[in-house]
Amino acid sequence: MRAQFALRPDYAHFAAFVLSSPPRSVREAIASFRDRLDTFPEEFRHGVADLEYGARAQAALGGYAGAPPGEIALTDSATMAIGLVYGGLRLEPGDEVLTTPHEFYSTHESLRLRSAAHGVRVRQVALYDDPATASREEMTARLRRAVTGRTRVVALTWVHSGTGVKVPVRDVADALARVNAHRRERDRVLLCVDGVHGFAAEDVDVPALGADFFMTSAHKWLFGPRGTGFAWGSPAAWRRVDTAVPSFSAPAFTGWLTGRPPVGDPGTLNSPGGYHSFENRWALPEAVAFQRAIGRDRVAARVREQATRLKEGLAALPRVRLVTPRSAEVSAGVVCCVVDGVAGEEVVARLLAEHRISAGTTPYRESYVRFGPSIVTDDEEVDRLVRAMAAFG
């Protein structure tokens, strides 16, 4: 497995999921498309071939995510997908978006911009006080109690990048379904999920989570090409979104040429148009093929087993406080901790310089040391990391 990646073999890469290095087959596909675009763009009709290759990327992502390709809007990142959805949702002044303080910048800022422009109210509810003791029942109950008659959107993150807590999205969806049973369609609460740190780390079909929208990148746990992502939405959810950027798609151009509104799949019509990094987008099917050759279930099991091993090792160290819950029920691949008396930046710097271990810190006001065991790490490296952390005290 490791031989498929260009990552330096003398380092243990526990931050590889942040900006992933694609496997060999993906790098070769990127290089092939790039070289052919550079030498003879006519081969790809000067970019018009994106109609075909973009559809292939949609189909590959849809097959992996368990969703119809036409419900997937291709984007350049999770942030673009989040902005696309929150910026386009049909909301009126006074409508409420319920979110949490645990979200990443992209969600908070997208909602702030929407609130400032259209008078939409944004309210936050904490799902837990101590991430290490977070539970499915507590998170679901807190969220449900916070829903009001004005709530039209619930904006959540599946796996919190700041703590490693995994939100029980299915439980939340079921709770909101009971709320929606008594509402007309226009007032139905939409559940929108930033799925960046669950997608390709967890073995689940995206629609099975029960969310209305799911936004993610493909250049993290999928180890896909950089600058790729998507937004998935159910057909009913897409009907409540106004397209923010014209798509470069056959139905969109047909509508333009005939003077009629375009008719087509919602994902296709909501894929922002323009010329993108085609070589990366067109290589997405190779990234999916690589993952599917291993098996989504086996990848998720590998991540879970290593994360469990790492958490057990860290929890046994006297100067280390584990921030991420130990139960796989409410955690995934992200593992966060604190070393008493040592700043996170110093921990990460010393791990790199003294132990050749790549890690990171969480980009939040309260920052923790963060690790991500994945398909490019193994049990021996997990144990090596624990020994290195023990050296701090």
C-alpha positions as CSV (number, residue, x, y, z in Angstrom):
1,M,0.0,0.0,0.0
2,R,2.6,2.5,1.1
3,A,4.6,1.9,-2.2
4,Q,1.7,3.4,-4.1
5,F,2.4,6.8,-2.6
6,A,5.3,9.2,-3.2
7,L,5.4,10.2,0.5
8,R,8.9,10.1,1.9
9,P,9.3,6.6,3.4
10,D,11.6,7.9,6.3
11,Y,8.6,9.8,7.8
12,A,5.4,8.6,9.4
13,H,2.6,10.6,7.9
14,F,-0.1,11.2,10.4
15,A,-1.3,14.4,8.7
16,A,-1.5,13.0,5.2
17,F,-5.3,13.4,5.1
18,V,-5.1,17.2,5.4
19,L,-3.7,17.7,1.8
20,S,-3.3,14.2,0.6
21,S,-0.7,12.9,-1.7
22,P,-2.5,10.8,-4.4
23,P,-1.5,7.2,-5.1
24,R,0.5,6.4,-8.2
25,S,-2.4,5.6,-10.5
26,V,-4.0,9.0,-9.7
27,R,-0.7,10.8,-10.2
28,E,-0.2,9.1,-13.5
29,A,-3.7,10.0,-14.7
30,I,-3.2,13.7,-13.7
31,A,0.2,13.8,-15.5
32,S,-1.3,12.2,-18.6
33,F,-4.2,14.6,-18.8
34,R,-1.9,17.6,-18.0
35,D,0.7,16.7,-20.6
36,R,-1.9,16.1,-23.3
37,L,-3.7,19.3,-22.5
38,D,-0.4,21.1,-22.7
39,T,0.8,19.6,-26.0
40,F,-2.4,19.3,-28.0
41,P,-5.5,20.8,-26.3
42,E,-7.5,20.0,-29.5
43,E,-7.6,16.4,-28.3
44,F,-10.0,17.6,-25.6
45,R,-11.8,20.1,-27.9
46,H,-10.1,23.0,-26.0
47,G,-11.9,22.1,-22.8
48,V,-15.3,21.1,-24.2
49,A,-14.5,17.5,-23.4
50,D,-15.2,18.4,-19.8
51,L,-18.8,17.6,-20.6
52,E,-17.8,14.0,-20.9
53,Y,-15.0,13.8,-18.4
54,G,-16.9,15.7,-15.8
55,A,-19.8,13.3,-16.2
56,R,-17.4,10.5,-15.6
57,A,-16.2,12.1,-12.4
58,Q,-19.8,12.5,-11.2
59,A,-20.5,8.9,-12.0
60,A,-17.4,7.7,-10.1
61,L,-18.2,9.8,-7.0
62,G,-21.8,8.8,-7.1
63,G,-20.9,5.1,-7.3
64,Y,-18.6,5.4,-4.4
65,A,-21.0,7.5,-2.3
66,G,-24.0,5.4,-3.1
67,A,-25.8,8.3,-4.8
68,P,-27.2,9.0,-8.3
69,P,-24.6,10.9,-10.3
70,G,-27.1,13.6,-11.2
71,E,-27.5,14.6,-7.6
72,I,-23.8,15.5,-7.3
73,A,-22.5,18.9,-8.0
74,L,-18.7,19.0,-8.7
75,T,-16.7,21.6,-6.9
76,D,-13.1,22.5,-6.4
77,S,-13.3,22.0,-2.6
78,A,-15.5,21.4,0.4
79,T,-15.5,25.2,1.0
80,M,-16.9,25.8,-2.4
81,A,-19.5,23.2,-1.9
82,I,-20.5,24.7,1.5
83,G,-20.7,28.2,0.0
84,L,-22.7,26.9,-3.0
85,V,-25.3,25.4,-0.7
86,Y,-25.6,28.0,2.1
87,G,-25.4,30.8,-0.4
88,G,-28.1,29.4,-2.6
89,L,-30.7,28.1,-0.1
90,R,-34.0,30.0,-0.4
91,L,-34.3,31.7,3.0
92,E,-36.2,34.7,4.0
93,P,-35.4,37.4,6.6
94,G,-36.1,36.0,10.0
95,D,-35.6,32.4,9.0
96,E,-33.1,30.6,11.3
97,V,-30.1,28.5,10.6
98,L,-29.1,26.4,13.6
99,T,-25.5,25.4,13.8
100,T,-22.8,24.8,16.5
101,P,-19.6,26.3,17.8
102,H,-17.8,23.2,16.7
103,E,-17.9,24.0,13.0
104,F,-14.9,24.9,10.9
105,Y,-14.4,28.4,9.5
106,S,-16.0,27.5,6.1
107,T,-19.4,26.9,7.6
108,H,-19.3,29.7,10.1
109,E,-18.2,32.2,7.5
110,S,-20.6,31.1,4.8
111,L,-23.4,31.5,7.3
112,R,-22.2,34.9,8.5
113,L,-22.1,36.1,4.9
114,R,-25.6,34.8,4.3
115,S,-26.9,36.4,7.5
116,A,-25.3,39.8,6.7
117,A,-26.7,39.9,3.1
118,H,-30.2,38.6,3.7
119,G,-31.2,39.0,7.4
120,V,-31.1,35.3,8.1
121,R,-30.7,34.5,11.7
122,V,-27.8,32.2,12.7
123,R,-27.9,30.6,16.1
124,Q,-25.5,28.1,17.8
125,V,-26.0,25.3,20.2
126,A,-23.1,23.4,21.8
127,L,-23.5,19.6,21.3
128,Y,-21.2,18.8,24.2
129,D,-19.1,20.4,27.0
130,D,-16.3,17.9,27.1
131,P,-15.5,16.3,23.7
132,A,-13.9,13.3,25.3
133,T,-17.3,12.4,27.0
134,A,-19.6,13.3,24.1
135,S,-22.4,10.8,23.5
136,R,-24.9,10.1,20.7
137,E,-27.8,10.7,23.0
138,E,-26.6,14.0,24.4
139,M,-25.6,15.5,21.0
140,T,-29.0,14.5,19.4
141,A,-31.0,15.7,22.4
142,R,-29.2,19.1,22.6
143,L,-29.7,19.7,18.9
144,R,-33.4,18.7,18.9
145,R,-34.2,20.9,21.9
146,A,-32.6,23.9,20.1
147,V,-34.9,23.6,17.0
148,T,-37.5,26.3,17.0
149,G,-40.5,27.1,14.8
150,R,-38.3,29.5,12.8
151,T,-35.5,26.9,12.1
152,R,-35.2,26.1,8.4
153,V,-31.7,24.7,8.3
154,V,-29.5,22.7,10.6
155,A,-25.8,23.1,9.6
156,L,-23.5,20.4,11.1
157,T,-20.2,18.7,10.6
158,W,-20.0,14.9,10.6
159,V,-16.6,14.6,12.2
160,H,-15.3,17.7,14.0
161,S,-11.8,18.6,12.7
162,G,-11.1,20.4,16.0
163,T,-11.8,17.5,18.4
164,G,-12.4,14.3,16.4
165,V,-16.0,14.0,17.7
166,K,-18.3,12.2,15.2
167,V,-21.8,13.5,15.2
168,P,-24.6,10.9,15.0
169,V,-26.0,12.4,11.8
170,R,-28.5,9.5,11.3
171,D,-29.9,10.1,14.7
172,V,-30.2,13.8,14.1
173,A,-31.8,13.2,10.8
174,D,-34.4,10.9,12.4
175,A,-35.1,13.5,15.1
176,L,-35.6,16.2,12.5
177,A,-37.9,13.9,10.5
178,R,-40.2,13.8,13.4
179,V,-40.2,17.6,13.5
180,N,-40.8,17.9,9.7
181,A,-43.7,15.5,9.9
182,H,-45.8,18.4,11.1
183,R,-44.5,21.0,8.7
184,R,-45.4,22.1,5.2
185,E,-42.6,21.5,2.6
186,R,-41.4,25.2,2.5
187,D,-40.9,25.1,6.3
188,R,-39.2,21.7,6.5
189,V,-35.9,21.8,8.3
190,L,-33.0,20.9,6.0
191,L,-30.0,19.0,7.4
192,C,-26.8,20.1,5.8
193,V,-23.6,18.3,6.6
194,D,-19.9,19.1,6.1
195,G,-18.6,15.6,5.6
196,V,-15.0,16.2,5.0
197,H,-13.5,14.0,7.8
198,G,-16.0,11.2,7.5
199,F,-16.1,10.7,3.7
200,A,-13.8,7.9,2.7
201,A,-12.9,7.3,6.4
202,E,-16.3,5.7,7.2
203,D,-18.1,2.9,5.4
204,V,-21.5,4.4,4.7
205,D,-23.5,5.5,1.7
206,V,-24.0,9.2,1.8
207,P,-27.8,9.2,1.4
208,A,-28.1,6.6,4.2
209,L,-26.9,9.3,6.7
210,G,-30.3,11.0,6.2
211,A,-29.0,14.4,5.5
212,D,-30.5,16.7,2.8
213,F,-27.1,18.0,1.7
214,F,-23.6,16.6,2.1
215,M,-20.5,18.6,1.2
216,T,-17.0,17.3,1.1
217,S,-13.6,17.4,-0.6
218,A,-12.0,14.5,-2.4
219,H,-8.4,15.5,-1.6
220,K,-8.4,14.4,2.0
221,W,-9.4,10.8,3.1
222,L,-10.2,9.7,-0.4
223,F,-6.6,10.6,-1.3
224,G,-7.9,12.1,-4.6
225,P,-6.5,14.9,-6.7
226,R,-6.0,18.3,-5.0
227,G,-8.7,20.9,-5.8
228,T,-11.6,18.5,-6.1
229,G,-14.8,18.1,-4.1
230,F,-18.6,17.9,-4.4
231,A,-22.0,18.7,-2.9
232,W,-24.6,16.0,-2.9
233,G,-28.3,16.9,-2.3
234,S,-31.5,15.0,-2.5
235,P,-33.8,16.0,-5.4
236,A,-36.2,17.7,-2.9
237,A,-33.4,19.6,-1.2
238,W,-31.9,20.8,-4.5
239,R,-35.3,22.3,-5.4
240,R,-34.8,24.7,-2.4
241,V,-31.5,26.1,-3.8
242,D,-31.0,28.9,-6.3
243,T,-28.1,28.2,-8.6
244,A,-25.3,30.6,-7.7
245,V,-22.9,30.1,-10.6
246,P,-23.9,29.1,-14.2
247,S,-22.8,25.5,-15.0
248,F,-20.9,24.6,-18.1
249,S,-23.2,21.7,-19.0
250,A,-25.2,20.6,-22.0
251,P,-28.6,21.4,-20.5
252,A,-27.4,24.8,-19.3
253,F,-26.0,25.7,-22.7
254,T,-29.1,24.3,-24.5
255,G,-31.3,26.5,-22.3
256,W,-29.2,29.5,-23.1
257,L,-29.3,28.9,-26.9
258,T,-33.0,28.3,-27.0
259,G,-33.9,31.0,-24.5
260,R,-35.6,28.6,-22.1
261,P,-34.7,27.7,-18.5
262,P,-32.4,24.7,-18.5
263,V,-33.8,21.3,-17.7
264,G,-31.4,18.7,-16.3
265,D,-30.1,17.0,-13.2
266,P,-29.8,19.3,-10.2
267,G,-26.2,18.3,-9.5
268,T,-25.2,19.0,-13.0
269,L,-26.9,22.4,-13.2
270,N,-25.4,23.4,-9.8
271,S,-21.8,22.4,-10.7
272,P,-20.0,25.8,-11.0
273,G,-19.0,26.4,-14.6
274,G,-15.8,27.8,-16.0
275,Y,-12.5,26.2,-16.8
276,H,-11.1,24.3,-13.9
277,S,-7.9,22.2,-13.2
278,F,-9.2,19.7,-15.7
279,E,-6.3,17.2,-15.2
280,N,-7.2,16.9,-11.5
281,R,-11.0,16.7,-12.0
282,W,-10.7,14.2,-14.8
283,A,-8.4,12.0,-12.6
284,L,-11.1,11.6,-9.9
285,P,-12.3,8.2,-11.3
286,E,-8.8,6.8,-10.8
287,A,-8.9,7.9,-7.1
288,V,-12.3,6.2,-6.7
289,A,-11.1,3.0,-8.5
290,F,-8.0,2.9,-6.2
291,Q,-10.2,3.0,-3.1
292,R,-12.8,0.6,-4.4
293,A,-10.1,-1.9,-5.3
294,I,-9.1,-2.0,-1.6
295,G,-12.7,-1.9,-0.4
296,R,-14.5,0.9,1.4
297,D,-15.2,-1.4,4.3
298,R,-11.5,-2.4,4.6
299,V,-10.3,1.2,4.4
300,A,-12.7,2.2,7.2
301,A,-11.7,-0.8,9.3
302,R,-8.0,0.1,8.9
303,V,-8.7,3.7,9.9
304,R,-10.8,2.6,12.9
305,E,-8.3,0.0,14.1
306,Q,-5.4,2.3,14.0
307,A,-7.3,5.2,15.6
308,T,-8.4,2.9,18.4
309,R,-4.8,1.7,18.9
310,L,-3.5,5.2,19.0
311,K,-6.2,6.4,21.4
312,E,-5.5,3.6,23.8
313,G,-1.7,4.3,23.7
314,L,-2.1,8.0,24.2
315,A,-4.7,7.5,27.0
316,A,-2.1,5.5,29.0
317,L,0.5,8.3,29.0
318,P,0.4,10.4,32.2
319,R,1.0,13.8,30.6
320,V,-1.3,13.3,27.7
321,R,-5.0,14.2,27.8
322,L,-7.0,12.6,25.1
323,V,-9.6,15.0,23.6
324,T,-11.3,12.7,21.1
325,P,-13.8,10.2,22.5
326,R,-12.4,6.6,22.7
327,S,-15.6,5.0,21.4
328,A,-15.7,4.5,17.6
329,E,-19.5,5.2,17.9
330,V,-18.7,8.9,18.3
331,S,-15.3,9.2,16.6
332,A,-13.6,8.3,13.3
333,G,-10.1,8.8,12.1
334,V,-9.2,12.2,13.6
335,V,-7.4,11.9,17.0
336,C,-6.8,15.0,19.1
337,C,-4.9,15.4,22.4
338,V,-3.0,17.8,24.7
339,V,0.4,17.4,26.3
340,D,0.4,19.0,29.7
341,G,2.7,22.0,29.8
342,V,3.7,21.8,26.1
343,A,2.2,23.9,23.4
344,G,0.7,22.1,20.5
345,E,3.0,23.8,18.0
346,E,6.0,22.6,20.0
347,V,4.8,19.1,20.1
348,V,4.3,19.0,16.4
349,A,7.7,20.6,15.7
350,R,9.5,18.2,17.9
351,L,7.7,15.1,16.5
352,L,8.9,16.2,13.1
353,A,12.4,17.1,14.0
354,E,13.2,14.5,16.6
355,H,11.1,11.5,15.5
356,R,10.3,12.1,11.8
357,I,6.6,12.0,12.5
358,S,4.3,14.4,10.6
359,A,1.3,15.7,12.6
360,G,-0.6,18.9,13.0
361,T,-2.6,21.2,15.2
362,T,-6.2,22.1,15.0
363,P,-6.9,25.6,13.5
364,Y,-9.3,26.8,16.2
365,R,-9.2,29.2,19.2
366,E,-8.6,26.2,21.4
367,S,-6.0,24.3,19.5
368,Y,-5.0,20.6,20.0
369,V,-2.4,18.3,18.6
370,R,-4.1,16.3,15.8
371,F,-3.3,13.0,14.2
372,G,-4.9,11.1,11.4
373,P,-4.0,7.4,11.0
374,S,-5.0,6.2,7.5
375,I,-4.1,3.9,4.7
376,V,-0.6,5.4,4.5
377,T,0.2,4.5,8.1
378,D,0.5,1.1,9.9
379,D,0.5,-0.3,13.4
380,E,4.2,-0.1,13.9
381,E,4.1,3.6,13.1
382,V,1.2,4.1,15.5
383,D,3.3,2.5,18.2
384,R,6.3,4.6,17.2
385,L,4.1,7.7,17.6
386,V,2.9,6.7,21.1
387,R,6.6,6.1,22.1
388,A,7.4,9.6,20.8
389,M,4.6,11.2,22.7
390,A,5.8,9.4,25.9
391,A,9.1,11.2,25.5
392,F,7.3,14.4,26.4
393,G,7.0,13.3,30.0
